Amino acid sequence: MGVVRALYEKGVNGLELVKVVDIDLKTRRPVKIPKTMLTDDWKSVSTTPISTSSWKTIGGIEPAKSIQMTALKNGKDVVTANKKMLAPRVKISSPWRLN
């Protein structure tokens, strides 16, 4: 929820938090955001035309890979720090390229 806090509570110039996907909408979180911004449906967020980028803070390979591939196929920029998903797929070349 650190990314949500930074984007929603503190704000980042040039970025607007549109939706937050959480598989568990019942557990209380330290960040208070409007319920209209919460969903457990990642497909709707990855395919909606209202956002141009997608930030992923989910760990592991699945469903992270499916979520990111859906967002990319729908023309979204994707930002992630998911090393477990990326590391086995990266070939070092010039420039760096995901295969």
Secondary structure, 3 states (H helix, E strand, C coil): CHHHHHHHHHCECCECCCCEECCCCCCCCCCCCCHHHEECCHHHHHHCCCCCEEEECCCCCCCHHHHHHHHHHCCCEEEECCHHHHHHHEECCCCCEEC
